[in-house]
């Protein structure tokens, strides 16, 4: 006797014979003899009493066909079979329509979910086909019932769900010295240790590209200057050896000579060893500059993920005060300022300046001149962004200015905003670690569900009860994913789990990655704090102190619960100010359908990213910093503060310094600056002219606005989805 039914989506429901009767009745009504209730009941009884305790939908439908074929009404069986086929075709139609839109390279929110991915290319199409067909598999077979219902209900979003079955991790900060000093094996090739700056530059690219194919998130280098500095000296020694070959002299005594700075200078007026020394320095600086040019060029042209996406790469630098490290920083910044190709702004790598008092922030600091250069480059090229090592939550008790490996104790950021630093299960560091996976909760929906409770205290307390339930569910979902990821074998990630992940060097290829991945983080993200506060209080945190107090209470509560989850489940849980891109519009569309258009909440096509003040709210940079700054200490899984400035910033690096000063005053962890930058899509010409419609170089009218989307740049807004385009149109200058 049938008790339960296994549905196509994996759910188990109680058996209901009325559904069988209704299906047979529909088929009978399409025949001349019409319905026969006695036969309907007879067939229904046979199926219900003669089946197993649990059967699938398909098995039950097969039984209905057989019973109808054995009955006197065989014409009904034909109609039932035809009806069943029609339903099957309808179920497939949605997938078919989606595939056709991908095939036809239509510009929509499915094909523009990730602005860094070219879904119009053949490889991009293949990736999208795979992505969209994998997600239902995850829903049906890998998620718990409660997680699946939360996703369907618009309460929870599981990031990179299409990569879930691969067991891949999100991101990692590359300990590049492991590869540069020891070499590595990638695919069918093998790399020897580097010996010169050019090789080190190429290996850095290969490391980022190779690992991008083993992970579903971004790739970063936490101390680019420290890692490449030794190869400046090696190249300098190589230059001396080449001069020695020409002159027949021995210059080995100059190999380790102390050099205050690797800077090009004229040879006039120099003789003897001083002339030889400066000549070697000049040649070395030229090689470093070319290597940095090549690095930037490669990171904007080499592809990963089947050839449809450039590597989502980031590099952190700015605190190496050695002559060699300063040379790497200086030439990297100069190459960035010059641009790529026809002078276009490089989209990748996302560059991050590590700001530190006593190192590069005050005028008396050794690297202050390079900080000034960094601000000049940002004013023209958007990068570098700035991470604040002086923020209270970015301090490390082991950091020492005279420690040659102090970079181990400096926080490094993934360009979009991801931060990994604290560690309950190993060394507190960013190096060799990353995020394992993260999921985002829709706090706006929770706010809307409570907004009509008249009593304010009851409204707020009801919200927190619902928030607690959703946080508990999300923590369980992340633990479920962790338990799935930990079963992967080290050989599935040949570079990541041999040279990069902290502790992975001790793993054998056939061992699981379980012993080492707990060094990573599980992120609980959130979106739409502003809209949530409007639902609960009538105003967002940028316009009301009372709303700001509630916003801080909400995110503080989330932070406290994450700490509890860390203790309970023995993982590194963190709260993340989600970099919502495709998600920004998905939650909004669901909530608008459920609750209608609510002023200040669902009346736009997007929700405000994480804890930001809404992009359309007019305020000064100082006000924005005061409001958003306190959230950075609470969102240690990642955060970003950005400011929109007007006009041509190229000749105003002081404006960039003012923003970095705001970071320092407001304990802000990470920031970026947006400004006007036009780009000709035909020749690459760039300038900051307001309302430019025609390229002055090639006369093309294909002019695009170079802009930041969630922390990274996109070469053309044509790849932005409708929600982010709507947000872009609403952005106002902060002044």
N, C-alpha and C positions, 0 to 999 in steps of 0.2 A: 504494500500500500504506500503510495507516494505521500511523504510528509513535507519535504522541502525541495526547492528548485534552485539549481545553480544557474544564474543568469549569465549572459554573454560578457558583462563587465566584471565578473568575478564575485558579485554579491550573492548571498544565499538568502532566499525569501521563502515564506510559507507557501505551500501548494494551494492554488485557488482554481477550482474546477469551473467557475463562472467564466474565466478567460477562455477556456477550451470551448465552452458552449457558445460564447459570443463569436468566436472565430468560425465555428461550423455554421452557425446561423447566417453570418455574412455570406459565406459561400453558397448556402442553399437559396438565399434571396436573389442570387444572380442566375438561378435556373428556373425553367417554366413551372415546375411543380412547387416551388416555394419551400417554406420551412416545414419541418416535421419534428415537433417538440419531443415526441416519444423516442424517435431515433437519436435525437441529440442527447437526451438523457442516457439512453442505453450505451452509446459510444463513450460518453463521459464517465459512466460508472466503470466500464471495462478498463479504461485507461487508468483511472484513479486507483482501482482495486488491484490491478494486475501489474503495477509498476514496482520498482525498487523504492526503498525509503527515501533516497535522494536521486533525482534525475536532472539532466541538463535540459534546457529549453529545446535544443535541437532533437534530443531523444524523444521528448514528449510529442513534438510536431511530427516526427517520423511515425509514431504510434497512431496519431490521428489519421495520417495518410493511409496507413495499412487498414485501419478499421473502416474508413470510408470506401476503400477499394473492395473490401469484403462485403459491404452492404449493398442493398439493391440500388442505391443512389450513386453509381459510379461517376455520373456527370458532376456531382458535388465534389468528388475527389479531385477532378480536373480543375474546377474553379478554385479549390483550396490550394492546390499546388501552384496555380498561376498567381494567386494572392500572396502566397509565401515567397515566391520568386520576386514579386514586385516589391515586397517589404525589404528583401535582401538587397535589391538594387538601390532602394532608397537609402539604406544604411550606408551603402558604398558611395552614394552620390556626393556626400559632403567631402569625402576624401578626394573623389574625382575632381570636383570643382576647385578644391585647394591646389591639387596637382596642376590643373590647367592654368591657374593663375601664376604658379611658379614657372611653368613651361613658357608661358607667354610674357614672362618678365614684367608682370604688372607691378606697379608701385603701390603697395598696400602695407598694412600693418603686420602681415605675416612675413612678407619678403623684406620688410624694413625693420624687423624686430631688433637687429643689432646693426648699428650704423657703421661698424668697423668691418662688416662682412659684405662681400659682393655676391649677392644671390643671383645676379644676372649671368654670371659665368657658368660654364658647365659644371665645374667642381662645386661652385656655390649652390647650384640647383641640386646636385647630388646630396650635399650636406643638408639642405632644407628638406628634401624628400625623407631622408633618414631621420632628421630631427622630428618632423611632424608625425611620423608613423611610430617612432619610439615612445613618445610621450603617453599615448594610450596604453601601451604595454606596461609602462611604469605604474599608471593608475590602476590597472587591472590586477597586476601580479606582485608589485613590490611595495605598494603603500598599504598601510593599515586602513581599516574601514574609517576610523575617525579622521585620519589625515586626508583620505580621499574625499570625504564629505566636506571637510574644511576648505579644501581646494575648490571643489565645485560650488561651495556656498560663497566664495569670494572673500574668505577670511584669511587664507594662507596661500602664499606663492612659494613654490620650491624652485630655486634658481638652478639653471643648467640641468633641468629634469631629463633632457634628452641624453645627457651623459651619465645618468644614474646607473644604467646597466653595465657600463664599462668599469665601474669601481674607481674611476679616476678621482684625483683630488683637485682642489681649486687652483691654488697658486703657490709659488715658492720664491724666496729670496736666495739667489744663487751664491754659494761660497765659491766664487770664480777662481780663487787661488788654488783650490783642489784640482781643477782642470788644467789651469795654466802651468802648474808645477809638476803634475803627474800625467797629463794627457788623458785620453778617454777613448772608448769605443762607441761609435754611433752607427747603427745599421751595419753596412758591410765595410765601412771605413774605420780607420784607426788614426788617432791624432797623437803625435809626440808632444812632449812638453814644449812650451813656447821659448824662444831665445831672443826674439826681437819684438819691437812694438807693433810692427805690421801684423805679425802672426798672432800676437795677443789680441789685437783688435778683431781679427777674423774669428778666432776661437770664441771670443765673447759672443759674437753673432751666432755661431753654430750652437753654442750652449743654449742660448735663448730659443732659437728656432727648433732644435731637437726636442727640448723639454716641452715646448708648446704643443707638440704632437702627442705628448704623454699626459697632458692635463687639460682641464676644460676652462681654466682661468688664465690670468696673466702671468708674465715672467718678469722678474726684477733682479737687479744687481744692487746690493745694499751699500757697497763702498767702491764704486767704479774707480775713483782716484787712487785709493790705496792698492787695489789689485793690479792696476796697470803701471803704477809708479816704478817698480823694479825693472820693467822692460825699457823704460826711458834710459836708465843707467846702462843696461846691456847694449842698447843701440848706440849710446855714446861711446862705449868701449869699442864697439864694432867700427865706428867712425875713426877712432884713433888707430886701430889696427890697419885700416885701409890707407890712412895717411902714412903710416910706418912702411907699408909696402912700397909706396911711391918714393919716399925719401931715404929708405934704408936705415932710419933711426929707430931707436927703441923708446916708445912712449908709455911703457907699462907702468911707470911711476905716476902717470896721470890717471890711471884707471879709477882710482878711488879718491881722487882729489875732491876736496870740499868745494861745492858750487852753491853760491847763495841763491841763484835763480837761473833757470834755463831760458834765456832771453836772447833773441837775435841782436847782434850789434855789428857795426862796421869794423872791418879788419884794419883800416887805415890807422897808422900810428902804433900798431902792435907789432912786436917781433918776438922771435924765439918761441919759448913754450907758451907764452901768453897768446901769441897769434895762432899756434896750433890748437890750443885749448878752445879759443873762441870759434875757430873754424869748425871744430868738431861739435861744439854746442849749436852753432847755426844750422849745420846739417841735421843734427838730431831734432831740433825744433821743427824743421821742415818735414821730417819723417813723421813726427808726432802729429803735426797738423794734417798731413795726408791720411794718416791712420784714423784720425777722428772723422775726417770727411768720409772715408770709406765706411766706417762704422755706421754713421748716420745714414748714408746712402743705402747700405745693405739693409738696415732695419726698416727702410721704407719701400724696399723692393723684393726682398726674399719672402716667400710665402710659406704658410703652414696650413694645417688642417685641409689637406687635399688641394692646396693651391688657390684657395678662394679668399684668404685673409692674411694680411701682413701680421707679423708677430705682435701681440699685445704686450709691448715691452716698456720697462721703466728702468731708469738708473738713478741712484742716489750718490751725491758727491758734495764736496766743499770743505771738508775738515782735515784733509791731508795737507800739512804745512811744510812738508819736505819740498826741496827744489824740484824733484821729479814729479811728485804729486801735483804741485802747482802748475807744472808744465802741461800735464794731462788736462787739468781743469781749464786752463787758459785757452789751449788750442781747441778743446771741445766747445767752449763758449764762442770762440771766434768762428769756428766752422758753422755752428748753429746760426750765428748772426748773418753769415753770408748766405745761408739757405742752400737748398738742393736744386739741381737742374737749372732752370732759368731764374733762380733766386727765390723759389717758392719756400714757404715755411714747412719744415719737416714735421710730419704728424707724429712720428715715433722716432726714437724712444721718448716717452714722457720723462722729462728731466726734472729732478727734484734737488733743490739746493738745501743742504743741511745747515741751518742757521744755528750758530753757537757763540755765545759771548765768551770772550777770551781767545777765540779762534778766528772769527771772521765777521763779527757784527759791529764792533766798536772801531772807531778810526785808528786806534793804536794796535789793533789785532793784526797778526801776520797776514791773514788772508782777506783783509778788508778791501784791498784793491780788486780782488777777484769778486767779492760780493758786489762792489759797484759795477763791475762788468756784467755780472749776472743780472742785475736790475736793468741795465741797458739792453741786454739781449731779450729779457722778458718783455720790455716795452715794445719791442719790434716783433718778437716771435712767439709770444704767449708763454714760452718755457724759458727758464726753469720755473716750476712751482716751488713752494717753500715749506719745508717741514721745520718745526720749532723745537730744537733739542733742549731749549730752556723752559719749555712748558713743564709744570710740576710733575705731571704724569709721564713725562718722557725722560726724567732723570734716571740714572743708573748709579748705584752706590759703588760700583767697581770702576767707573770711568776715571781715567787719569790722563792728564795732558801729555805726560812723557811716555805713555804706553804706546809702543808702535802698533799694537793690535787693539787700540781703543775703539775702533769701528765695531768690534763685537758688542760693545755696550752702548751703541748709538741706535736709536730707533730708525728704521728705514720704512718707507711707505711704498705701497703699490700705487701706481699713478692715479687710478680712478679714486682711491681713498683707503683701500684696505690696509689695516695696521695689525701687525702681530709682534708682540713684545713680551708681555708677562707670560710666565710659564710655570704651572704647578708641578710639572713632571720632568723638569730639566733646566738647562741654563736659560736665564732671562736674556733673550736676544732676539733679533729679527733674522739673523743669519741662519740659513739652512732650514727655515721653517716657513709655514704658510697656513692659509685657511683650508680646512678639509671640505666643508660645504656650508652653505647658509640658506636660510629661508626667511621670508619677510611676512610680517603680519599686517593686516589692514585695520589699523586702529581707527580709521575714519568710520568704517562700518559699525564698529562698536559704539562710537560716539553718536552716530545717527540713531541707532537702536535705543539709546538712552535719552535722546534730546527732548522728548515730550513728557518726561517725568517732571512734574511741576516743582516738587520740593528739591531744592538745589543739593542738599546733603545726600538725599536718597539717590538723586541722579548720578552724582559723582561716585558714591559708594557702589552703586549697581555697575557703573562702568568698570571700576577696579575689580569687581568680582568676575566680570566677563573677561577682562584682560588677563586675570590670573588663570582662568580656565584655558584661554588660548595660548598663553605662554607655556603652560604645562604640556598641552598637546604638541606644541612646536618642539619643545625639548625632547619629547618622546620620539617625534618624527626624525629629528637630527640624530638621536642615538640609534634608531633603526638603520639609518643610512650609514652611520659609522660602522655598525656591526656588519653591514654588507661590504663596505669598503675594506675592512680589515682582513677579509678573506682573500684579497688579491695576492698574487705571488710577486716577489721582487722582480722576476724576469719580465713581468708585464710592463714595467717602467724601467727599461735598461739604463738610462742615464740618471733619472731622478733617484732611483733606489740603489745607485752604486756610488755616485759622486756628489749628490746635491743635498738630499734630505738628511737632517741631523741624526746621526747614529746609523744611517743606512749602510755604511761601509762594513758593518759587521754582519749583514744579511747575506745568506747564500741565495742563489737565483731561485731555487725551488722552495724557499721559505716564504711564509706570508709576511706582509708588511705590518702586521699587528704590533710587534714589539716597538715600533718607532713612530707610528702615526699619531699617537696621543700627544706628541710634541706640538701638533697643529691645533687649530681652533675650530670650534663650531659656532657659527654666527647666527644670532637672532636679530634680524633687521626689522625696521619699521618704516612706514611711509605716511605722509600726510598729517604730521603733527598740527600744522596750521589749520587744516580743515576739521580735524578732530576737535580742536579747541573752539572753533566757531560753533560746532554742533553742541558743545557742552556749555559754553559761556556766552556765545554770541559774537566773540571777537578772537582774532588770532594773537599770538604772543608778541608780534611786532608792534601792535597798536594798543596793548593793554597789559599793565603790570600784573593784574590779577590772573590773566590768562597765562602770562609768562610763569608765574608761580605754579600754576597747575601743570603747565608743560614740563617744568623741571621736576615736579613731583611724579609725573607719569614716567618720564625716562629714568629718574632715580629708582623708582620702583622696579622697572624692567632690569636695571643694572643689579639691584639687590637679588632679584629672582635668578638672574644669570649666575651670580655667585653661589646661590643655593644649589642650582643645578650642577655646578662644577663639583661641589662637595658630594652631592647625592650620587651622581653618575660617574665621578672620577674622570672628567674631561675638562678641557679649557673652553668653557662657554664665554662668549663675549656679546656685547650689544653693538650692532652695526647701524650707522646712519646710511641706510640702503641707497646705493647709486641707481635708482630706478630709471630704466630707459624704456623698454617695451612694457614693463609692469605699470608704469605711470598711468597709462590710459586704460589698461585692462581692469584694474580695480574700479576706476571711475565709471566705466561703461556698465559694469555689473551693478554698482550701487545706484546709478541713475535709473537703470531698468527697474530695480526693486523699490526705490523710494521716490523717484521723480527728480525734478530739477530743484535743488535746494540752494538758495542764494548763499554765496560764499563757501559752498561745500561741493555740490555736484554740478554747478552751473558752468564749469569749464570742461575741457576734454582731458584734463590731467589733474593729478594730485601733486601738491608741492613735495619736492624731494625731502625725505627724512625730517630733520628739525629746522630746515631753512625758513626764513621769513619769505612769504610769497614773492615770486619774481616781479609781480606787477605793483608791489607796495613801494611807494616813494619814501625813501629814507636816506640818511647819510651813511657813509661807510662806518663811521664811528658808532652810530646807533645799531647798525646791523651786527657789528662786532660785539657790542655789549649784550645783545639779545642772544646771539648764537654761540658766543664763546663758552659759557658754562656747560653747554651740552657736550663739548669735546672731551672733557674729563670723564663723562659718563659713557660715552660711546667709544670704548677702547678697541672695538673691532674695526673701527675706521670712521673717518669723518672728513669734511672739507668745508672751508669757509671761502667764499669767492665774492669778488666785488666787480661790478660793471663800471668802467670809467669811459668818459666820452672823448671824442676828438682823436687826434693823432698822438698816440703815446710814444712814438718813436724817439722824439727829442725830449721826452720828459721822464727819464728814469727816476727822478725824485718822487713821482706819483707812486711808483712801485715801492720805493722805500717807505713811503707813508703807510702803505697797506701792511708791509712787514712790521712796521712799528706798532700797528694796531694788534697784530698777532702777539707781540711781546707784552703789550699792556693788558690784554684781555685773556691771557693764558690759552691762546688758540694753538692747536696742534699742527694744522696743515692748511695751506691756503693757495689760491690761484687768482689771477687777475684777468678779466676779460676786457677787450677793447675792440674798436672797429678795425677790421682788416678785410679788404676786398681782394678777391683772387680771380684772375682770368682762367677759365677752365680750358682754354685752348693753348695759351702760351705760358701760363704760370705767373704772369706779371702780378705784382701785389702793390697795393698802397692803402692809404687810410682815408681817401676822399669820400665825403658823405654823399650818398646817392649816386655813386658811379654806375653808369649804364653802358659805357663803351670803353673798351681797353685802349689806352693811348698808344700801345705798342703794335698790336695786330688788328685793331679795330673790331674785334669780336664783341658781340653783345652778350656772350655767355659769361656773365659776371656772377660770382657766388660770394657769399659772406662766410669767411672762415670763422668758425665758432667752436666753442667747447660744449660738449653735450652732457656728460655726467662727471667730468674730470679729465677727459681726454679730448683731443681735437679730431674733427672729421673734415676731410678734404672737400666734401661737397654736401650740402644739406639735402640733396636729392636722395640720400640714403637714410634720412631721418623719418621716423614714423609720424603719423598724424598728431599724436599727443605731444611729442617733443617739438614738432613744428609749431603747434599752438602755443606751447610754453615759450618758445623762442620769440614769437611775435609779441608776447606779453611782457618780455623783459624790459625793465627800465634802468636808466643810469642811476647809480648811487652817488648823490652829491649833496 
